[in-house]
Amino acid sequence: MNKELEDRYLSVIEDNINVGKSSAVKEFFILAAGIVGVCFAVYFCAGLLANFWIDRMSVETQVKIEQFFAREYKQSDKPKHEKIVYLESVKPKIIEMDKNLQNRSEFPIYEDKSDEINAFIAPDGTIHFTSAILKELDDKESLTFVLAHELAHYSHRDYLRTIGRELIAGSVLFVLSMGQADITNLIKGASAISGVQYSQSQERAADLYANAVLMKLYGRNDGAVNFFEMLNKKENVPEFLYYFSSHPPTSERIRYLKNAR
């Protein structure tokens, strides 16, 4: 192709409105950035709506929702773990401090056979400690901190806020995706990142609630700091990965709990 023909060919391409002038990669990143922005906006608004509704929810409605999620747990014939017995003894003291815990669930505490260091509270108020966390925690103050942390999630209605936010945001984003598979996949990824920030905020609030409980019961929060220092040694997780985690960095949790002394 001579120079004159080449120039004419390029001129035709530049003037053709059907030929894109930007690269596909650039367009993809612009689309992805737009979708992430929309997801954050949707999650923010969904969080506000969910919180507005849940803050005004009656206790009766809350109990009905809990009953919907309730499961029957078969008690083991074996004697309760001595640390579960201790947790059962300190539980009424925490409930006495918070009217949001009173006249609700009985908050039974169970041991789950698992090698993962973990504890969680179910929507119906049942509290679960894994065998691993019971083995690792010999400090009663640390055990109390973990129990108070889980009760904080119930007191703050965190599970209801999460369900409400996900239902609202999920419905809006489903409509926005218009059934397009590629857009739906991008939205799922962006939504997961958006939801992480709310979860981390709930975890911080639960930490500070449990910290206040320790200060009232023991006059110090050594148990909280000791728990996370133990966890930090065992995790060995790079800091940047916490951007994708539902929990704040353990080092950050140690820092703000030390400052709360």
N, C-alpha and C positions, 0 to 999 in steps of 0.2 A: 504494500500500500504506500503510494507516494505521499509527500507532505501535504499537498493540497487536499487530497481525499481524506486524509487523516483529520485535518482541521475541520473539514465539513462534517465528518462523522461525529466529532466531539461536540461541534456546535449544535447538531441535531439532538444529541443526548441531553445537553444542558438546557435546551429549550423545551424538552418533552416533559410535561407535567406528570406523566405516568412513571417517570424514572426517579426514584428516591435519591436525594443528594447527600443524605447522611447514612452512616454505616448501620448495619443491623445490630451490631454490638452496642453502639451508642444509644440507639432507640430502645433496646432492651433495658439498659440501665436507667434510662429516663422513665420507662414504664414501671420498672421495679421500684424506683425511688418514689414515684407517685403513689403506687399501691401501698408501700410502707407508710407513707404519710397519711393516706386515707384510713388505713387500719388503726394507726395510733389515734387519729381523731375520733373514729368510730368507738374504739375501746374507751377513750376518755369520756365521751358522751354517754356510752352505755354504763360506765361506772357511776357517773353522776345520777343517772336514772335509777339504777339498781339500788344505790345507797339511799336515794330519796324514798323509794318504796319500802325498803327493808327497815329503815329507821322508824318508819311509821307502822310497821307490821305489828299486829297484836300478838300477845303471847299464845293465844288460842290457835292462831294461824301457824305460828312457828311450831307448836306441838304437833299439829296435823301433818306438817311437812316432815317433821322428824319421824313420825309413825310410818309415813310412806317409805322412808329409807331404812327403817328399823330392821334388824336381823336378829335371829335367835342364836345365842351363843351357848354352847353346851359346856357346862362347868366340868373341869377335870376332877376325877376322883382323888387325884393326888393333893396333898396339902398345898396351900398357896405358898408361893415363894416368899421368904421372909421380907424381902424388899417391897413386894406387893402389899403385904400386911402393914408395913410402915407407911406406904403411900395412902392406904385406906385410912390410916389414923390421922394423917395430916390433911387429908382432903376436906373434912368439915371446917377446918380453920380457914382454908382459902375460900370456901363457899360463903362462910360467915362475913367475909370482907366485901363481897360483891352481890348486890341484889339481883343482878342479871343471871346469877347462877342458882338463886334460891327458888324453891318450889318448881323446879324443872326436872331434868333427868336426875336419876340417882348417881350417874357417872360411875358405873361399875368399871373396875380396872382389871384387865386381862393380860396374861403373858402370852405372847406369840412366839412360837419356836422359829427363830430366824437368826442367821449369822450377821445380819445387817444391824448396825447400831442405829436404832430408830424408835420413835414413839409418835403416835398420832391419835387424834380424836375423831370418831366417826360422826356423821350428821345427827345420829340419835343420841349422842352424848357418851357412848362407850369409849373408854380410853384403853389404848393398847401400847404395851411396852414389849419390845423384843427381848429374847433371852440374852442377846449380845449386849444390849445397853444395861440390862440388870447386872450382867457379869462385870462390865467395865466400871460402873458407878458404885463405889463403896462409900462415897461421901453423901450423907443424908441431905445436906443442903443442895447438892447438885441434883439429886433425885427430886427434891421439892421444886427446884427451878423448872425442871422438865415438865413435871405435872402441872405447875402453874402456867407454863407456856401453852400447854394443850388446852387447859381450861380457858385461857385468854381467847383462843380461837372461837370457842363456843360463846363466850361472853360478848365478843365483838360481832357475832353472827357471820364470821368470815366465809363459812361454807355456803351460806345463803347468798352472800354478796357475789361470790364466785359463780354460783349457778345462775343468778340473775343477770350478771354481766355477760356471761357466755351465751345465754339464750338471746339476749337483746342484740349483742354484737354479731353473733352467728347468723341470726335472721337477716340483719341488714346486709352483711357481707355476702350472704348467699344470693340475695337479690341483685347486688351490685356485680357479682361475677357472671350473671346471666347464663350460667351453665357452661361457660367456656372452661375447658379442662386446664389449659395453661394458666389462665388467670386464677382459677380456683386453687391451684397448687401454690402459686405465688402468695395468694391471700392466706393460705394455711400457714405458710412459713412466717409471714409477717405478723399474723395474729398470735402465733406462739411467742414471738419476741415481745409483742405488745403486752400480752398477759403476764409475762415474767415480772415486769415492773410493779404491777399491782400485787402479785404474790410476795415479792420482796418487801413491799411496804407493810403488808399484813404481818410478815415475820418479824420485822423490826418492832412493830407495835406490841406483838405478843412477847418479845424479849423484854421490853421495857415494863410491861405489865408484870411479868414474872419477877423481874428485878425488884420492883416495888414490893411484891409479896415477900421476897427474901429480907428486904430491909425491915419490914414490919415484924416478921417472925424472928429474925436472928440479929437484926441490927447491922448487917453486913451483906455483901453480895459475892463473897468469895466462891460460893458454890456455882454461881453462874459463870464466872471467869474460868474457874477450874474445869468446868464441863467443856467449854469451847476450846480451851487450851489442849485438853485431851483429844478433842475431835480434830483440831488442827494438825496434831502430830500424826494422826492415823490417816487423814484424808490425802495429804500430799497432792492437792489439786492446783494446777496453774490458775493464777488470779483471773486471767482473761475469760476462763470458762464460766465464771460466775455471771457473766453477762447473759448467759443462756440458761441460768439456773433459777429455780423458784425461790431459792434462799440467798440472802446476802453473803458476801465473802466472810468466812469464819474469822479472818484477821480483823475485818471491819467490826464484827460483832463484839470481839474482845475489846477493841478500842472504845466503842461507845459505852460498853458496860463498865469499863474501868473509869470512864469519865462520869458515869452516873453515881459513883460512890460518894 
